Amino acid sequence: MSRLPRTLFSFALLLVASLVVPPDCEALDTLHLSFDQTIVLGGAGAVVDDHDVAIDAPYAPLAIEDLGSLPWAADITAFAVDGRDALFSLDLTSQLDGLVVRRGDVVRYDGSSYEIEFDGTANGLPAGATIDAIATSDGRLYLSFDTTVSLPGGVVAVPHDLVLFDRGSYALELDGSAVGIGYEYDIDAAHRRGPESFLVSFDTGGTISGFVFEDDDLLELRRGAWSLYHDASAGQPGGQGSDLDAVYVPEPSYGMGLAISLAWGGLFLRRK
């Protein structure tokens, strides 16, 4: 093999290696977290209010998500990210820069202005129901509610279910009873990781299929099997004892691995 093809082959191997993330790297994922009460989180003692979303990134100081100016009395009950925009719900009717947001709505915030992404009243959500979990994928919303709701199309969802809302129609996406979730549990945080995986947290601790958890734990349901994804007691200090009520996990960034591969590739080219 000549020098140039050999160098290109080495570069290709490094590039492929940089894009492969081993399963045990999940613990280093960035987590966007909101809690049901004001807490002091992290070694630096950052104050995180119940209307804040904390960004817990590996090897970086704790940060707070920019959600504009939210009412002090409001609590974030659900959170997700769609592209560069934040999606969230509140536990009480509020005005955001003149926009009236009800507890059954999902708000989109693009960094400068708010708009209603999901209007609960217009889409048949019963009055008084609160959205307490949001996940998103390809423009579709996955929602959980704090009470049993009867939705258009004959869909009935209890608090341990996740409902898909797509192009004005509802469907039951995650039937809690079918995956071992008891009726005493309420999904109050959710994130969709793929077609066969959801991350969820519950409003209380308990047991599912013999698996013991707390209300500040984040569990993964993958292909019908449960596992612990994030243990608050082992993460940033300060989150223990509070209920995790909103979560979002961005896709891992491979930029650093690509940069390393390019640097190594350049080194090999210079040496040959």
N, C-alpha and C positions, 0 to 999 in steps of 0.2 A: 504494500500500500504506500503510495507517495505521501510526501509530507502534508500537502494541502488536504487531501481527502481524510487523512488520519486526524488532522486538527479539527476539521469540520465534524468528524464522527465524535471526537471527544466533547466538542461544544454541544452537540445534539444530546449526548448523554447527560451533561450537566443541566441543560435546559429542561429535559424531561424530569430529572430528579427534583428540580426546583418546583415543579408543578404538582408533584405527588405529595399529599399531606397524609402522614400516617394517622391511624385512628386515634392514637393516644394524644394527638395534638388538640383534641376538642377542648381540653381543659384550658387552653390558651386563647380561646375565642373571646372576642369583645362582647360584653353583655350590656344591654341597655335595660335598666331596672328601675321600677317605681314601687314604693311601699305604701302601706295604708296609714302610716303615721310619720311624723317628723323624727328623723334619726340622725345620729352622728356616724358617718361611714368613712372607713379608710384610716390609714395610719396618720394622715395629716389632720384628721378631725373635721372633715367636710360636713357641713350641715345640709342634709337632703330633706326637703319638705315633702309632704304627701302629694303636692302638685308638681313636683320635680321628677325628671327622669335622669338618673345617674348613668354616666358612661364609664363602665369599668373595663378598661383596656389593659392588656398585659404590658408591663414595663413602661407604663405611663401614669401620670397623676390622675386621680379621679376628676371627672369633668361633669358638667350639667348640660343636658340637651337644651338648645335654644328653642323655646316654644313661645316666644314673645311674652306679652304681659298677661298672665292668667290671674283670675281673682284669688285672693289669699284663702278664702273659705272653700274653694273647689278642690276636689281630689281627683287626680288622674286615675281612672278606673281601667283603662285599656290603652295600649300604645303599639304602633307598628311604623315601619318606614316603607314608603313607596317611591322608588327612585331617589330623588333628593328631598322629597317632602315628608313631613311627619304627619301621621294619622293618630288621632287620640279621641277619647271620650271622657266626659266629666260626670261627676255624681250629682250635680245639681244644675238647674237652668242658669245660664250665665250670658253676659254680653262680652264679646270679644271684638273690640274696635267697632262697636255698633251692631255686630252680627249676633243674633239671638241663637244660642246653642242650648238644646234640651238634653236631658239625660239619656235619651234614646238615640242621639245623633252621633255621627262620626265626623270630626273636623279635619280638614286638610290645612296644613300650614306650610307655606313655601319659603319661610324665612322673612317674609315681609307682610303677608296678608293671610287672612283666614277665609275659608269657604266651607260650605257643608258638602261633605263627600257622600254621606249616607244620611238621608232624612228619615228618621224612624217613623214619624207620623205619616208621611207620604207613602211609605212602603209597608204600611199595615202593622207596625209594631204596636202592641197594646199600650195604652197610656200607663205610665208609672214604671214600665220595665226599664232597667238599666243595662247598658252594654258593659260587661265586665271582662271581656277578652276580645282582642282583634288580632287576626293574622291576615296576611295578604300574599298573593301570588298571581302574577300575570293579570293584574287588574281586577282580580276577584277578591272578595272579602270573606273571611271566615269569622263568625261571630258567636259569642256565648253570652247568655243573659242571666240575670240574678234571680229570675223567677221562671216558672213554667209559662210558655207563651204559645198561643195558637196563631200561626202565620198564614198568609195567603198561599193557596195551593194545597191546603190540607196538611201542612207541616206542623207538627207539635214537637217542641223542644223543651227539655227540662234543663236545669242549671248545669248538669254534668255532660251536656251535649255540645257539639260544635256544628253550626249551621253554615252552609255555603250560600252566599248571596252573589248571583251572577246574572247580569243583564236583566235585572228586575224580578228574578225568580229565586225562590228558596229551595234548598234541598238539605237533607240531613247528611252531613259529611262525616261526623264522628258520633256514633251511637255509644254513649258511655256505658250503658248496660251490657253491650256486646263485648266490651273490652275489660269488664270486671269492675267498673266504677260504681260504687253504691249510690243510692239516691240521696244519701246524707252529704255528699260532696258537691261542691260548686267549682267548676273551672273558672278561675278568676285571672288567669294569665295564659297566653298561648302564643306559639310561634310555629309556622309550618316550615319544616326543613326539607321536605321532598314529598313525592307521592305516597310514600309509605312511612312517613315519620312526622310526628308532632312533638313539640316541647310544651308541657303544661305545668301549671302550678294550681294548687287548690286553696280554698279559703280556710281550711283546717287541716291538721295532721290526721293521719290514720293509716289504713292498710289496704292495699289493692293486690289481690292474688298473692297474698303472703308477703308483699313488699311494703316495708314500713317507711313512712315519710313524714316530714313536717310541713307546715304551711309556708315556710320560707324556702323550701326546696323546689328545684326545677327538675321535673322528671321527663324522660324521653319514652314515648311509645313508638316502637319501631316494629313493624310487621307483627303486631299483636303482643309483643313482649315489652315489659316495663324495666327501666333501669334508671339510676340516679345520674342526672346530667350535671347539676350544679348543687353543691352543698354550701349553703350560706354560712354555716359554722366553720367551714374550711376556707372561705374566701375573704373578702375585705372585712375586717373587724367592724362591728357595729350593726350589722344587718340581722343578727340573731334576735329572735323574739318578736320580730315584726312580720306582718303578712306580705309576701311578694304578690302584688296585684297587677303588674304589667311587665312584659318582657319583650325584647326584640334582640335577635342575634344576627348580625350582618354576615354575609358570606366572607370567608377568610380572604385576606389580600395576599396575592402572590408577587407583588411588585418587588419586594426585597429579594426573593429567590431569583427572579428574572435579572435583577441588577447584578447579583453575584455571578450568575451564569455568563452575562455579557462581559463582566470584568475578567473572569477566568478565560473566556474565549479570546478576548483581546490579548491576554498574557501569552496564551499558547501560540497565537498568530505571530506575536513579536519574537518568540523564541524559535520558531521554525524557520 
